[in-house]
Amino acid sequence: MKIGVLYLGLALAVPGGPVGVRAQTPAPERARIADEMEKSIRTEMLNKWYPQAVDREYGGFLSTFTYDFKPTGAQDKMIVTQARHTWTTAKAAERYPSVAHYRDNARHGFRFLRDVMWDKQYGGFYTLVDRQGKVKGDGSKEAYGNAFGLYALSAYYHQSKDTAALNLAKKSFLWLERHSHDPVKKGYFQHLRRDGTPIRRDASVSSTSNVGYKDQNSSIHLLEALTELYAVWPDPLVRERLDEMLKLVRDVITTPKGNLVLFLQPDWTPVSYRDSSEAVILKHRYIDHLSFGHDVETAYLMLEASHVLGLKNDTRTLEVSKRMVDQALANGFDKQVGGFYDQGYYFRDKPGVTIIDQSKNWWSQAEGLNTLLLMADRFPNDPMRYFDQYKLLWNYCQTYLIDHEHGEWYEEGLDKDPERKTGNKGHIWKAAYHGYRALTGCVDRSRQKAKSAH
């Protein structure tokens, strides 16, 4: 399956209503926004990162850039960032074939993943190396980082047809299968020693640490990686794991209210501090809160997985995805200027959801755009008015998040965090991946709908 058409196929192939109904979102506005997004991708995002971020001295990509896009700092290299740059350049090479350096950049990224980030002795991807490629720390690994390595390899193979990339993707999947996959309770252990042994939680681990827990973030990105892998390698075991992760994320990690549980015991018992005092809850806010950005992102990732699996009339996944988006809009969306807040909480002694962090991080808004347009296409007449929220969110991004002078997105919206205007535009947790994936998804879906209307 051509992975690039997933963005288009989701709106047309996921069950939920007759195709003819979906033409009701205003075509001129969709086209205008798509044109603005396309321009932003090319003139305020990709051109800022590439090829400038390519480290021609030591391999891989530079990660840390100032507000005006100058390299800064030690330039440590994390598997997540290196993989995201490789994925983005591979996708850009397919989308813009006339720009030769995207192909070169993707190949450059793949070689760094293969030659430096992959542990030649024990297998698996290291979490962090310094700029020169020396492993930092004890070499321990994470399912989350390895998921992104697998994700990048799959995308690069799709773009390049380089069998070395597919072979390493297979090796990566099987390494996760042997070491990280839980054959009893299913899913994957997140924290692993260098040799792949899962790290178990014991009494010595602080209550504020997530070591030894399973979690939503590694689970949703394993779902994403397996989706990408299955599209290029439709192996029966890959399909089994993809189906397993879809059901775990949808039916176990997502609550009936529509939000994700952030951390869980190895047997999938939720980790919650709701019965504690407010002071204890806030002390453990990293472990237990509502993450609206992850909720809207996961809604899309589940529908994408269902689509790649070829599940027909998958009303269950569509129902849960809609519930996730609806609760995020109802509880964590700024209805005045737009934007999803970073964190909320259901306190026992307070009604509804309390916002405990009003920041609006860039990746949540990017993922929100992608998912809101998808929901607008699936449910054009829904009372949630998804297309109106999509327009409001894009206006928010244009006003408070995208730096039209220096390029890229601020880490958080300037309406709540004005100091971010001079904060770093890139670091090991911030690259072009979220924005590129979301905006290209919106552009492609909008243009495909315009073609189908004629």
C-alpha positions in Angstrom: 0.0 0.0 0.0 1.2 3.5 -0.8 1.6 5.1 2.6 1.3 8.6 1.1 -2.4 8.0 0.3 -3.3 7.2 3.9 -4.2 10.9 4.6 -6.5 10.8 1.6 -8.0 7.4 2.2 -9.0 8.0 5.8 -11.6 10.5 4.9 -13.0 8.4 2.2 -12.6 4.8 3.4 -13.3 4.9 7.1 -16.9 4.0 7.8 -19.4 6.5 9.2 -21.7 7.8 6.5 -22.3 8.2 2.8 -19.5 9.8 0.8 -21.8 12.4 -0.8 -22.5 14.0 2.6 -18.9 15.0 3.0 -18.9 17.8 0.4 -20.6 20.2 2.8 -17.5 21.8 4.3 -17.0 25.1 2.4 -14.7 24.4 -0.6 -13.3 27.9 -1.0 -12.2 28.0 2.7 -10.7 24.5 2.5 -8.8 25.5 -0.6 -7.6 28.8 0.9 -6.3 27.1 4.1 -4.7 24.3 2.1 -2.8 26.9 0.0 -1.7 28.7 3.2 -0.5 25.4 4.7 1.3 24.4 1.6 3.2 27.7 1.4 4.0 27.4 5.1 5.4 23.9 4.7 7.7 25.0 1.9 8.7 28.5 3.0 8.5 28.4 6.8 9.4 24.8 7.7 11.2 22.4 5.3 13.5 25.1 3.9 14.6 26.1 7.4 15.5 22.6 8.5 16.9 21.1 5.3 19.7 20.9 4.3 20.9 23.1 7.2 20.3 20.5 9.8 22.3 17.9 8.1 25.5 17.2 10.1 28.1 16.6 7.3 30.9 16.3 9.8 29.7 13.6 12.1 26.6 12.2 10.4 22.9 12.4 11.3 21.2 15.7 11.9 21.8 18.7 14.1 18.9 19.2 16.5 19.3 22.5 18.4 18.6 25.8 16.8 18.0 29.3 18.1 14.8 31.3 17.5 16.3 32.7 14.3 17.6 29.2 13.2 21.2 29.3 14.1 22.8 26.0 15.3 23.6 26.2 19.1 24.7 24.0 21.9 26.3 20.6 22.1 24.1 19.0 19.5 23.5 15.7 21.3 21.6 13.2 19.0 18.6 11.3 20.3 17.1 8.4 18.4 13.6 10.1 18.4 14.9 13.2 16.7 17.2 11.5 14.3 14.4 9.1 13.2 11.9 12.0 12.8 14.3 13.9 10.6 14.9 10.8 8.5 11.1 10.2 8.3 10.4 13.8 7.3 13.0 14.0 4.6 11.9 10.6 3.2 8.3 11.9 3.0 9.4 15.2 1.6 11.4 13.4 -1.1 8.3 11.6 -2.2 6.2 14.7 -2.1 8.6 17.1 -3.8 10.7 14.8 -6.1 12.2 17.7 -7.9 14.1 18.8 -4.7 17.0 16.4 -4.8 18.5 17.1 -1.4 15.5 15.6 0.4 16.5 12.2 -1.1 20.1 12.8 -0.1 19.1 13.9 3.4 16.9 10.9 4.0 19.7 8.5 2.9 22.1 10.4 5.1 19.7 10.0 8.0 19.3 6.3 7.4 23.0 5.7 7.4 23.3 7.4 10.8 20.6 5.2 12.2 22.2 2.1 10.8 25.9 2.9 11.6 25.7 4.9 14.8 22.3 4.6 16.6 21.9 0.9 16.2 23.7 -1.2 18.9 25.9 -3.6 17.0 26.4 -5.8 20.1 23.0 -6.2 21.6 20.7 -4.8 18.9 18.1 -2.1 19.3 18.6 1.7 19.0 20.5 3.6 21.6 18.5 6.4 23.2 21.1 9.2 23.1 24.6 9.8 21.7 26.7 12.9 21.6 27.3 14.8 18.4 30.3 12.6 17.5 28.2 9.4 18.0 29.5 8.3 21.5 26.8 6.7 23.6 25.7 8.8 26.5 24.8 7.1 29.8 24.6 3.4 30.3 23.1 2.6 26.8 19.7 1.8 28.2 16.9 1.8 25.6 13.2 2.6 25.3 10.4 1.1 23.2 9.4 4.7 22.4 12.7 5.5 20.7 12.9 2.2 19.0 9.4 2.7 17.6 10.5 5.9 15.9 13.6 4.1 14.5 11.2 1.5 13.0 8.9 4.3 11.7 11.8 6.0 9.9 13.2 2.9 8.4 9.8 1.9 7.0 9.2 5.3 5.5 12.7 5.5 4.0 12.4 2.1 2.5 9.1 3.1 0.9 10.7 6.2 -0.6 14.1 4.7 -1.6 13.4 0.9 -2.1 16.7 0.4 -0.4 16.5 -3.2 0.8 19.1 -2.5 3.5 16.5 -0.2 5.2 13.8 -2.9 5.0 16.2 -5.5 6.4 17.1 -3.2 9.4 13.3 -2.5 9.9 12.7 -6.2 10.1 15.6 -6.6 12.5 14.2 -3.7 14.6 10.7 -5.2 14.7 12.1 -8.6 15.7 14.3 -7.0 18.4 11.2 -5.4 19.9 9.4 -8.7 19.6 12.1 -10.6 21.5 12.8 -8.0 24.2 10.1 -5.4 24.6 6.9 -7.3 23.8 4.9 -8.7 26.7 3.7 -12.2 25.6 1.4 -12.5 28.6 -0.3 -9.2 29.2 0.4 -7.9 25.6 1.7 -4.5 24.6 5.4 -3.5 25.1 7.6 -2.7 28.0 8.9 0.8 27.7 12.1 0.8 29.7 14.9 -1.7 28.7 18.5 -2.3 29.7 21.1 -2.2 27.0 20.7 -5.9 26.4 17.0 -5.5 26.0 15.9 -6.8 29.5 12.8 -5.0 30.7 13.4 -2.8 33.7 11.0 -3.7 36.5 9.7 -1.2 39.0 10.5 -1.8 42.6 10.4 0.1 45.9 13.6 2.1 45.1 11.9 3.9 42.2 10.5 7.3 43.1 6.7 7.8 42.9 7.2 10.6 40.4 9.3 8.4 38.1 7.6 6.5 35.2 10.3 3.7 35.2 8.7 0.3 35.0 5.3 1.5 33.8 3.7 0.8 30.5 2.4 4.0 28.9 0.2 5.6 26.3 2.9 7.5 24.6 5.1 4.6 23.6 2.0 2.6 22.8 0.5 5.1 20.4 3.8 5.5 18.6 4.4 1.8 18.4 0.9 1.7 16.8 2.1 4.4 14.4 5.4 2.6 13.6 3.6 -0.7 13.0 1.2 1.0 10.7 4.0 2.3 8.6 5.9 -1.0 8.7 2.8 -3.1 7.7 2.3 -0.9 4.7 5.7 -1.9 3.3 6.0 -5.4 4.9 2.6 -7.1 5.3 4.0 -9.8 7.5 1.4 -11.8 9.5 3.1 -11.2 12.8 3.3 -7.5 12.1 -0.4 -7.5 11.4 -1.0 -9.4 14.6 0.9 -6.8 16.7 -0.7 -3.9 14.9 -4.1 -5.3 15.6 -3.1 -5.9 19.2 -1.9 -2.4 19.7 -5.0 -0.9 18.1 -7.2 -2.8 20.5 -5.1 -2.0 23.5 -5.0 1.7 22.8 -8.7 1.9 21.9 -10.2 -0.4 24.5 -7.8 -0.4 27.4 -5.7 2.8 27.5 -8.6 5.1 26.4 -11.2 5.6 29.2 -15.0 5.7 28.6 -14.8 9.5 28.9 -12.5 9.6 25.9 -9.1 10.5 27.4 -6.0 8.4 27.5 -4.5 7.0 30.7 -1.0 8.2 30.7 0.8 5.4 32.7 -0.2 1.9 33.6 1.1 -1.0 35.6 2.5 -3.9 33.5 -0.9 -5.6 33.8 -2.6 -2.5 32.4 -4.0 -1.2 35.8 -4.2 2.6 35.5 -1.8 4.7 37.6 -4.0 7.3 39.2 -3.7 9.8 42.0 -7.2 11.1 41.9 -8.0 9.9 45.4 -5.1 11.8 46.8 -4.9 15.4 47.9 -4.5 18.2 45.4 -0.9 18.8 46.4 -0.1 15.1 45.8 -1.9 15.1 42.5 0.0 18.2 41.3 3.3 16.6 42.5 2.6 13.7 40.2 1.0 15.7 37.4 3.5 14.3 34.9 2.3 10.8 35.7 -1.5 11.5 35.8 -3.3 14.2 33.9 -5.4 14.7 30.8 -3.2 15.3 27.7 -5.6 16.8 25.1 -2.9 16.8 22.4 -2.3 13.1 22.8 -6.0 12.4 22.7 -6.5 14.1 19.4 -3.4 12.7 18.0 -4.4 9.2 19.0 -7.8 9.5 17.4 -6.0 9.9 14.0 -3.5 7.2 14.6 -6.2 4.7 15.4 -8.1 5.5 12.3 -4.9 5.3 10.2 -4.1 1.8 11.7 -7.7 0.6 11.0 -7.4 1.8 7.5 -4.1 0.1 6.8 -5.4 -3.1 8.4 -8.2 -3.0 5.9 -10.9 -3.2 8.5 -14.3 -2.6 6.9 -17.1 -1.0 8.8 -14.9 -0.5 11.9 -17.5 1.6 13.7 -15.9 0.8 17.0 -12.6 2.7 16.2 -14.5 5.6 14.6 -16.8 5.8 17.7 -13.9 5.9 20.2 -11.9 8.3 18.0 -14.8 10.7 17.8 -15.3 10.5 21.6 -11.6 11.4 22.1 -11.9 14.4 19.9 -15.1 15.6 21.5 -13.9 15.4 25.0 -10.7 17.3 24.1 -12.8 20.0 22.4 -15.2 20.2 25.3 -12.6 20.2 28.1 -9.3 21.4 26.8 -9.9 23.8 23.8 -9.8 27.6 24.1 -13.1 28.5 22.5 -12.2 32.2 22.3 -8.9 32.3 20.4 -8.4 28.6 19.7 -5.7 26.1 20.8 -5.6 23.0 22.9 -4.4 23.4 26.4 -1.5 21.2 27.6 -3.0 19.6 30.7 -6.3 19.1 32.6 -7.5 17.1 35.5 -10.7 15.6 37.0 -10.4 16.7 40.6 -12.8 14.9 42.9 -14.1 18.0 44.6 -14.4 20.2 41.5 -16.9 20.0 38.7 -15.8 18.9 35.3 -12.2 19.3 34.1 -9.8 21.9 35.6 -7.0 23.2 33.3 -3.7 22.8 35.3 -1.4 24.0 32.5 -2.7 26.6 30.1 0.3 26.4 27.7 -0.5 25.4 24.2 2.4 23.4 22.8 3.0 23.3 19.1 2.6 19.6 18.5 -0.9 19.5 20.1 -2.1 22.2 17.7 -0.5 20.5 14.7 -2.1 17.2 15.5 -5.4 18.9 16.3 -5.5 20.4 12.8 -5.1 17.0 11.2 -7.7 15.3 13.3 -10.3 18.1 13.3 -10.3 18.2 9.5 -10.7 14.4 9.4 -13.6 14.7 11.8 -15.1 17.5 9.7 -15.1 15.2 6.7 -16.6 12.3 8.6 -19.2 14.3 10.5 -19.9 17.6 8.6 -23.2 18.3 10.4 -22.1 17.3 13.9 -23.0 19.8 16.7 -19.3 19.9 17.6 -18.8 22.0 14.3 -15.4 20.4 13.6 -14.7 22.6 10.5 -15.3 25.8 12.5 -12.9 24.6 15.2 -10.4 23.6 12.5 -10.6 27.2 11.0 -10.2 28.7 14.5 -7.2 26.5 15.3 -5.5 27.3 12.0 -6.0 31.0 12.7 -4.5 30.5 16.1 -1.5 28.8 14.6 -1.0 31.6 12.1 -1.3 34.2 14.8 0.5 32.7 17.9 2.6 29.8 16.8 4.1 30.1 13.3 7.1 32.5 13.2 6.5 34.2 9.8 9.8 36.1 10.1 12.3 33.3 11.1 10.3 30.2 10.2 9.1 27.1 12.1 6.7 27.1 15.1 7.3 28.5 18.5 7.4 25.7 21.1 4.2 27.1 22.7 1.6 29.7 21.7 2.7 33.3 22.4 -0.8 34.1 23.8 0.1 32.1 27.0 3.9 32.0 26.8 5.2 35.2 25.1 8.7 34.4 26.2 8.8 31.5 23.7 9.3 34.1 20.9 13.0 34.0 21.6 13.2 30.3 22.7 14.9 27.6 20.7 13.1 26.6 17.5 14.6 23.1 17.6 16.0 20.7 20.2 16.0 16.9 20.7 12.3 16.9 21.3 11.3 19.4 18.6 11.8 18.9 14.9 9.6 19.2 11.8 7.7 15.9 12.2 4.5 16.9 13.9 4.0 20.0 11.8 4.9 18.4 8.5 2.8 15.3 9.0 -0.3 17.4 10.1 -0.1 20.1 7.5 0.5 17.7 4.6 -2.3 15.6 5.8 -4.7 18.6 5.8 -3.5 19.8 2.4 -3.8 16.4 0.7 -7.2 15.7 2.2 -8.5 19.1 1.1 -7.2 18.8 -2.4 -8.4 15.2 -2.8 -11.9 16.3 -1.7 -11.8 19.2 -4.3 -10.9 16.7 -7.0 -13.7 14.3 -6.0 -16.2 17.1 -6.0 -15.5 17.6 -9.7 
